[in-house]
């Protein structure tokens, strides 16, 4: 090991180059700080290199398999409709490399020094970075820890079990896939693999549920059934056994029957622990919980005023948008600027087919919280733009406080949901009332109009839906 003779001096050291880390580094540099960003492997972290970007690239690729019929309807002609996995893999790698190069370029443009290696604290103001035989020491004024998480239960000896990072980075399509769990990873994988021809089954153990509004969940189950994806609910005695041909999953179903299904690969929803083992936090007296998440306030500040923890290592939810927000807030606080992190109106999104996006209270949650609520819903098959683009599935639902007319929640399943949900996020943050959604003009034709229609439905004045009649199904009127 070669040790640098003279320690570097930096105003801000950021440990971890994922979304929270590189965002914090860039914001601190923008505000005039001399910043060192330390990354153990690749800039962009797990999110860019193995998680968010690869998984959404896979979901996007699979989604196109659902478009052939519509493209033929509008005049395109195709001789072959085969999915070449090698070509897809090259495309995915190109996207990941371009984004990684973009992060590297941004760091360079903001005069951020990037150092690769394993970082650990030597004292409250000193960090060591080890990279092979080279060891560097850096003195700092402030530090931001953004080292992320890892699966709590490391797989041992399994040939067919996938972790969340492997699930969307396979070399070929399995003919059968079993998914155990109810989070967005399970749902994105289910729809994507199914669209590409894999036989997919979803299993939920007893007392495990989806977290969506009741109407979203009802539509989700309909979509799973439509795509012939079996959903086994409330199962008990779940177990896996493996042989040279694959994995056998055995369980007891709701009817108390023994069931066995086979697959070439399976994934079990993961729990996570903080990536803190090598940081030397004991030298600082920083506290962690039982899952190694660092205790800090909402803005990421630990009990040491000059050290922050942001992103997954500070605990869930384990989402890049949370890490990015916390990274900015930590850097701004270090630079003496007031900054706040409030996750009340942080959205939940699923890149399924069709996609799902939710923010705020569900109808059930709002009632449990003591609100008197009214809801409005608009079915997207009645929307002109949904019709002409061939994306006729889904609906938009809004939840309103009946006493104040304030928005409490917005829930969307259908094409454009993930982009549209920002309207609900901004409305929630601005304490918007129904009139704030009813007054503006919406572009036509667009799926945006569905938000207006759903809000009008809360007062019984939706233009492009027939009035609801007791005991009858709502008639959809095409615009």
Steps between C-alpha positions, in 0.01 A plus 500: 500500500630840396398785731490860382751712691278808522126493565278686257276777628139512383204704613246228421554125461216292355522122543299318235440596136136395459211745439512642854878525508578655164202737534632617837850543356378705205276722713779566750736587213237728344488687829874553504640209701816303419360145471643149493267220386608147601351202316591137564398366158313698231360852495122494500497224760270199498211710368662596172713191440289209628166625635275786388633555148542134394160406644319788329686433175378140517144613577513742206629230265226259609232766464567520128385139462153628585507750213521276193126471446442874538787583263353265242158659552638843409685376192841359591595164353745257655645173375655388829399552860783331684673634809878462479634504856860568392393816317301610804802443728717717275236773508476485879877520540514797262238688705675422830840604364364824354339596830811405697711711266256783558550482877879493453475803271287691750748431779785622282306810392432586865868446593419207728791267566391136465700234683434126476546270798362386833456786748507479879507766768824536696364775722223760502679706235715248319422222253721235345449366145645162410530388139707189456849581628437873509373676812406868511414715802269801470415762762151648465270760650175323412416147387193352333451122521307359202611137494159342434381155602544133424263202529460389861507131418784406269414198287722197556539223247177565308524444126162641406418770757554854373562814702352834396816596310510177302127499424526759222851416385470142374675370188183338365129465567394222740207297373338511847543748785359506855477831685428511873392837637292810429740790445567693180794275411274194494232674294741651248667163449166320471363716222830537312591131493143400418491736202817338368359149524610373841240314705482703820333425835465740795472368855396703806542340838233529767456856634699644207308744281535755222512856635272669248161667520225238478396604149858493371547155650178377340620618159847358562354158569293528182811583300690205647211268413478647149868427445460148645734565792380279789474679834509274806379683811529421873722198449664319791782248543693648206820315412739451208704199397748484213635238261693503174187595301378794706317591819181362649285731710257336742232668713150473643248720318188680628294183460752316721615294202861400439637666185833456320625708209829484314727767354845561358546801727335658802521822698393565860435861602802624689555687821809718533770607743716809490842488333695617804722205596827646371436865587647492851199678650598373845794741491252787472246372750226513237199284575330248273180304540484120491505506118806726488313810388663816631293712738453852363237772474277561199770702331759228558698657785642249748577575864826648371401832346757475222414146385189407300345177372277503193315250283447134576763485775275729706210251472199453275323561279778378274439730206736708288268802519533501879879472479521786249284727716699419815832545319408850390367591845815379677729694264288813538504478880877459496517818292289692750178502301162403647383176345225258580407142415133411531396169346127541561429545130760261366343287230500122462547379142508162327624459143253223432279464192293706543706714742379596847565826686359613834553786742339604828228309680311209352124513558532253787790686661320832480196358676715333764672836559160648587425691180155524347586424139352511155660338199498554128601258230546518125537192280772547241318303226284813468800724430565596138877484522490163677279375218712623209827372653353159576556538877144447622564337837464659841359799683583807708363532853513798736418518872371832638439623854124563492522776762786707350500371139875444541673228297586201717619253238531415132523149358555409135530176309547538127731637234667823611432438870859559611522837325148605599551433870720811526178702475381330817837549671508873425134537590557329833805709581308820420199394714289516185122480512261367237462844343874514434459197274161599357592854390800449262474404133647161409660417162275308262527223408711377789482257790536808723131564441429190707612688813245771430229241434580312823486825696172597332366158596539591869218752447304284256582713195743291295423585136614184327344242730137409534348579840545218747185302560441291806557133431614552141839506338630837386480553125814637338445769239776536240623852442 
